[in-house]
Amino acid sequence: MKITNPSVQKIRQKASPVLDYLRAHLKQIIIIVVVLAVIITLLAIFLKPKAPQAPLPTVEVEDVKVDDVNIYGEYVGHIEPQHFVQIRARVEGYLQSINFVEGTYVKKGQTLFVIDPQLYQANVNKAHAQLNKAKAVAHKAQRDLERIKPLYEQNAASQLDLDNAQAAYETAQAEVVVSEADLTQAQLTLNYTRIASPISGYVSECYADIGNLVGPSSTSLLATVVKSDTVVVEFSMTALDYLKSKTSNVNLGNDESGLKHTSFINITLPDGTEYPFQGNVNSSEPQVDPKTGTFMVHANMPNPDRSLLPGEYTKVKVLLDVREDAIEVPSKALVIEKGGAYIFVVRPDSIVERRFIETGPEVGKNTIVERGLASGEKIVTEGFHKLTHGIKVNPIPVQQVEKSETKSGDEA
């Protein structure tokens, strides 16, 4: 027996139309629910807060430029005077006077020493007398010959008399020539007692005192005179450096035609500063020393204030080559590995590319690139340690960084 609750039956009667509606539109309801779910899901995805992206690496870049680059070599040089003269006594005698102050500047032709001239003056006087005597004998022989000739023509004198007169005259003439030579020699010897400076320059200390016996057989070296307003810098180059210079366009003191540039040198003073004047390479030895494998190069260097002293050593930097239209990059931008050297290049779309290059010689803080780079490309000079090939970066020109640092320094 089924018991029906009137309340329940009443509720069912009221809900029956709703259920009939749901049954009739079930598919539409399901579609609407699905669409709403999709819309809610998409809204949740798009409205969800995005995670902050990592900033692009910031790097400093600079443009690749083409310019003429000087290639230098460094050597140890030795400073020599341009002219160095030893003042020696050419005749023997007692030193009578010293006419200069040691270490001072003397002029060409200035008398430095005087040797006692009395003996040599006596020899000059004797030579004068001998010459006068020879001239007198020659004059008499000439008159005798002039008397004999007319007598011989008149058969009043024999051929023997004429020959004797002629021989006597020629002998007397020869004696005159010998006496004149003796007088010239005596005068030269007398002149040697006054010793003058052959050049202008600075005189050294005196190696003899007044009253000392000087001359070739005793003390001959009396002093030295050095012309030091221009000095000669000598340094040795290897044969390999010489061969490299031959293939360059620099004249290394051989006056070779067709070369565009003349080599020059700069030197360093003992305190480490660079000498303000520049020297010109004027000559090089024509052969290599087989003992050292080097050859000597000479350069003239101005020395107006005598800052360079002959005999001292110095560091020499000499121009060996001029690379025309060369690509030069900062050495700090290069990465050296076993496989070679590479550098990071920033493309126009700010993507970095690891570019392998062929490097040349280093010049100061820069390195010449033989192959692998072109003018106008941008290279990374700072910050490349955090880069990998193909990533995007935030490039900042070096000039902009320098301006920013300068402005910050001025404000500080």
C-alpha positions in Angstrom: 0.0 0.0 0.0 1.6 3.3 -1.2 1.3 6.2 1.1 1.4 9.6 -0.6 2.3 12.7 1.3 0.1 15.5 0.1 2.9 18.1 0.5 5.4 16.2 -1.5 2.9 15.6 -4.2 2.1 19.3 -4.3 5.8 20.1 -4.7 6.2 17.7 -7.5 3.3 19.2 -9.3 4.9 22.7 -9.0 8.4 21.5 -10.2 7.1 19.4 -13.1 7.1 22.3 -15.6 10.7 23.3 -14.7 11.9 19.8 -15.1 10.1 19.5 -18.4 11.8 22.7 -19.5 15.3 21.5 -18.4 14.8 18.2 -20.2 13.8 20.0 -23.4 16.8 22.5 -23.3 19.5 20.3 -21.7 21.9 20.5 -24.7 21.6 24.3 -24.8 22.3 24.6 -21.1 25.3 22.3 -21.3 26.7 24.5 -24.2 26.1 27.7 -22.2 27.9 26.2 -19.2 30.8 25.1 -21.2 31.1 28.5 -22.9 31.0 30.2 -19.6 33.7 27.9 -18.2 35.9 28.7 -21.2 35.3 32.4 -20.9 36.1 32.3 -17.1 39.3 30.3 -17.9 40.5 32.7 -20.5 39.8 35.6 -18.3 41.7 34.0 -15.5 44.7 33.4 -17.9 44.8 36.9 -19.4 44.0 38.8 -16.2 46.6 36.8 -14.2 49.6 39.1 -13.3 52.6 38.4 -15.5 56.0 37.5 -13.9 58.5 40.3 -14.3 61.0 39.6 -17.2 64.7 39.7 -16.6 66.4 42.9 -17.9 68.6 42.7 -21.0 72.3 42.6 -20.3 73.8 46.1 -20.6 77.1 46.3 -22.5 79.4 49.0 -23.7 80.0 49.1 -27.5 82.1 51.1 -29.9 82.3 51.4 -33.6 85.1 49.7 -35.5 87.2 52.3 -37.2 89.9 52.2 -39.8 93.1 54.3 -39.4 96.8 54.4 -40.0 98.6 52.6 -37.2 102.3 53.0 -36.3 104.1 49.8 -35.3 107.1 50.4 -32.9 109.8 48.2 -31.5 111.5 48.7 -28.2 115.3 48.2 -27.6 118.0 49.1 -25.3 120.1 52.0 -26.6 123.5 53.5 -25.8 124.1 57.3 -26.0 127.3 58.4 -27.8 128.5 61.9 -28.5 128.1 63.1 -32.1 131.8 64.2 -32.0 134.3 63.0 -29.5 137.9 64.3 -29.9 140.9 63.3 -27.8 143.3 66.2 -27.3 146.9 64.8 -27.5 150.4 66.3 -27.4 152.0 65.8 -30.8 155.4 67.1 -29.7 157.4 66.5 -26.6 158.0 69.1 -24.0 157.1 70.5 -20.6 153.5 71.8 -20.3 153.7 75.5 -19.9 150.1 76.6 -19.5 146.5 75.3 -19.4 144.0 77.9 -20.9 140.6 76.6 -20.0 138.4 75.7 -17.1 137.5 72.0 -16.9 134.0 71.1 -17.9 133.3 74.3 -19.7 132.3 75.0 -23.3 135.2 75.8 -25.6 135.1 77.0 -29.2 136.7 75.6 -32.3 140.3 76.9 -32.6 140.5 78.0 -29.0 144.0 77.4 -27.5 143.8 74.8 -24.7 147.4 74.0 -23.9 150.8 75.5 -24.5 154.0 73.4 -24.5 157.3 75.1 -23.9 158.2 76.4 -27.4 161.8 77.5 -26.9 163.4 74.5 -28.4 161.1 74.4 -31.4 161.5 78.1 -31.9 165.3 77.6 -32.0 164.8 74.8 -34.7 162.7 77.3 -36.7 165.5 79.9 -36.5 168.1 77.3 -37.5 165.9 76.2 -40.5 165.6 79.9 -41.5 169.4 80.2 -41.4 169.9 77.0 -43.4 167.5 78.3 -46.0 169.2 81.6 -46.3 172.6 79.8 -46.7 171.2 77.5 -49.4 169.7 80.5 -51.3 173.1 82.2 -51.2 174.9 79.2 -52.5 172.3 78.8 -55.2 172.6 82.4 -56.2 176.4 82.1 -56.5 176.0 78.9 -58.5 173.6 80.6 -60.9 176.1 83.5 -61.5 178.9 81.0 -62.1 176.8 79.2 -64.7 175.9 82.5 -66.4 179.7 83.4 -66.7 180.7 80.0 -68.0 178.1 79.8 -70.8 179.5 82.7 -72.8 183.1 81.5 -72.3 182.1 78.0 -73.5 180.5 79.5 -76.6 183.7 81.4 -77.4 185.8 78.1 -76.7 187.3 79.8 -73.7 186.0 77.2 -71.3 185.7 73.4 -71.7 182.6 71.2 -71.7 183.7 69.9 -68.3 183.7 73.4 -66.9 180.2 74.0 -68.2 178.9 70.6 -66.8 180.4 71.3 -63.4 178.8 74.7 -63.3 175.4 73.3 -64.3 175.6 70.5 -61.7 176.6 73.0 -59.0 173.6 75.2 -59.8 171.2 72.3 -59.8 172.6 71.0 -56.5 172.2 74.4 -54.9 168.6 74.6 -56.1 167.9 71.3 -54.6 169.4 72.4 -51.3 167.1 75.4 -51.3 164.1 73.1 -51.7 165.3 70.8 -48.8 165.9 73.9 -46.6 162.4 75.2 -47.3 160.9 71.8 -46.4 163.0 71.8 -43.2 161.7 75.2 -42.3 158.1 74.2 -43.0 158.6 71.1 -40.8 160.1 73.2 -38.0 157.3 75.7 -38.2 154.7 73.0 -38.0 156.4 71.5 -35.0 156.5 74.9 -33.4 152.7 75.3 -34.1 152.1 71.9 -32.3 153.3 73.5 -29.1 150.0 75.4 -29.1 147.2 72.9 -28.9 143.8 74.2 -30.0 140.4 72.5 -29.9 139.4 71.1 -33.3 135.7 71.4 -32.5 133.3 73.4 -30.4 132.1 71.4 -27.3 132.6 70.7 -23.7 136.1 70.0 -22.5 136.8 67.3 -19.9 139.2 67.4 -17.0 142.9 67.9 -17.7 144.9 64.7 -17.6 148.3 66.5 -17.0 149.5 69.4 -14.8 151.6 72.4 -15.6 155.3 71.4 -15.6 154.7 67.8 -16.6 156.6 66.3 -19.5 154.1 65.5 -22.2 154.4 64.1 -25.7 154.2 60.9 -27.7 156.7 59.1 -25.6 155.2 60.1 -22.3 151.7 61.5 -21.5 150.1 62.3 -24.8 146.3 62.4 -23.9 145.7 65.8 -22.3 141.9 66.1 -22.4 138.8 65.3 -24.5 136.3 67.6 -26.1 132.7 66.4 -26.6 130.2 68.0 -29.0 126.9 67.0 -27.2 124.3 69.5 -28.4 123.4 66.5 -30.7 124.0 63.0 -29.6 124.0 59.6 -31.4 121.7 56.9 -30.0 122.9 53.4 -30.9 120.8 50.3 -30.5 120.9 46.7 -31.9 118.1 45.2 -33.9 117.7 41.5 -34.7 117.9 40.3 -38.3 114.2 39.3 -38.1 113.2 42.9 -37.2 115.3 44.1 -40.1 113.6 41.7 -42.5 110.2 42.9 -41.3 111.2 46.5 -41.8 112.3 45.7 -45.3 108.8 44.6 -46.1 107.2 47.7 -44.6 107.0 51.2 -46.0 109.4 52.7 -43.5 112.9 53.8 -44.3 115.3 52.5 -41.6 118.2 54.8 -42.4 119.2 53.4 -45.8 117.8 56.2 -48.0 115.7 53.7 -49.9 113.5 55.3 -52.6 109.8 54.6 -52.8 109.2 54.4 -49.1 106.5 56.7 -47.7 107.7 57.1 -44.1 111.1 57.8 -42.4 111.8 56.0 -39.2 112.2 58.0 -36.0 112.9 57.1 -32.3 111.7 58.2 -28.9 113.7 57.6 -25.8 113.0 57.4 -22.1 115.0 59.4 -19.5 116.4 57.8 -16.3 113.4 59.1 -14.3 111.0 57.2 -16.6 109.6 60.2 -18.4 109.7 60.4 -22.2 112.3 62.7 -23.8 110.6 65.7 -25.4 112.6 65.6 -28.6 112.4 63.0 -31.4 115.4 61.5 -33.2 115.9 60.5 -36.8 117.4 57.2 -37.8 120.2 58.1 -40.2 122.1 54.9 -40.8 122.4 51.2 -40.1 125.2 48.6 -40.4 125.3 46.9 -43.7 125.8 43.4 -42.2 124.7 41.3 -39.2 127.1 40.5 -36.4 127.5 36.7 -36.6 128.2 36.6 -32.8 125.0 38.3 -31.7 122.7 37.9 -34.7 122.0 41.7 -34.6 123.0 44.8 -36.5 123.6 48.3 -35.2 121.3 51.2 -36.0 122.3 54.9 -35.4 120.0 57.8 -34.8 120.7 61.5 -34.2 119.0 63.0 -31.2 118.9 66.8 -30.4 120.3 67.6 -27.0 120.1 71.4 -26.5 120.0 71.4 -22.7 122.4 68.4 -22.2 119.8 66.2 -20.6 121.4 63.2 -22.3 124.9 62.4 -21.2 127.2 60.3 -23.5 127.8 56.9 -22.1 124.4 56.3 -20.5 121.9 53.7 -21.5 118.2 54.3 -22.3 115.1 52.6 -23.6 114.5 53.3 -27.3 111.2 53.0 -29.2 111.7 53.0 -32.9 109.1 53.2 -35.7 109.3 49.9 -37.7 106.1 50.0 -39.8 103.0 52.0 -40.6 99.9 50.0 -41.2 97.7 52.0 -43.5 93.9 51.6 -43.2 94.2 49.1 -40.4 91.5 48.0 -38.0 92.5 48.5 -34.4 90.4 47.3 -31.4 91.0 47.5 -27.6 92.9 44.5 -26.4 90.6 44.2 -23.4 87.7 43.3 -25.8 89.4 40.2 -27.1 88.9 36.7 -25.7 91.8 34.3 -26.2 91.1 30.6 -26.3 92.9 27.5 -27.6 90.9 27.6 -30.7 91.8 31.2 -31.4 90.7 34.8 -30.5 87.2 36.0 -30.8 85.2 39.2 -30.1 81.5 39.9 -29.5 79.9 41.9 -32.3 76.5 43.6 -31.8 74.2 43.3 -34.9 71.7 46.1 -35.8 68.9 44.1 -34.0 71.0 44.1 -30.8 71.7 40.4 -31.0 75.4 39.6 -30.2 77.5 37.4 -32.4 80.7 35.7 -31.3 83.1 36.4 -34.1 86.5 34.6 -34.5 89.2 37.0 -35.8 92.8 36.9 -36.9 94.9 39.2 -34.7 98.0 41.1 -35.6 100.6 43.0 -33.4 99.7 44.8 -30.3 100.1 48.6 -30.2 99.8 50.0 -26.7 96.4 49.1 -25.3 95.0 48.1 -28.7 95.4 45.1 -31.1 95.4 45.2 -34.9 92.8 42.8 -36.5 94.0 41.3 -39.7 90.7 39.5 -40.7 87.2 39.1 -39.3 86.0 42.7 -38.7 84.8 45.4 -41.0 84.6 49.2 -40.5 81.4 50.4 -39.0 80.6 47.3 -37.0 79.9 47.6 -33.3 82.0 45.5 -30.9 81.5 44.9 -27.1 84.3 46.4 -25.0 82.8 46.0 -21.5 80.4 43.4 -20.1 81.2 40.6 -22.6 81.9 38.1 -19.8 78.2 37.6 -19.2 77.3 37.1 -22.9 76.6 34.1 -25.0 76.2 33.8 -28.7 72.8 34.9 -30.0 71.3 36.7 -27.0 69.9 40.2 -27.1 71.6 43.0 -25.2 71.2 46.6 -24.3 74.1 48.3 -26.1 75.4 51.6 -24.8 78.0 53.6 -26.8 81.3 54.2 -25.0 81.0 57.9 -25.7 77.7 58.0 -23.9 79.2 56.2 -20.9 82.2 58.6 -20.8 79.9 61.6 -20.9 77.8 60.3 -18.0 80.9 59.6 -15.9 82.3 63.0 -16.6 79.0 64.7 -15.7 78.8 62.6 -12.5 82.4 63.7 -11.6 81.6 67.3 -12.2 78.5 67.2 -10.0 80.6 65.5 -7.2 
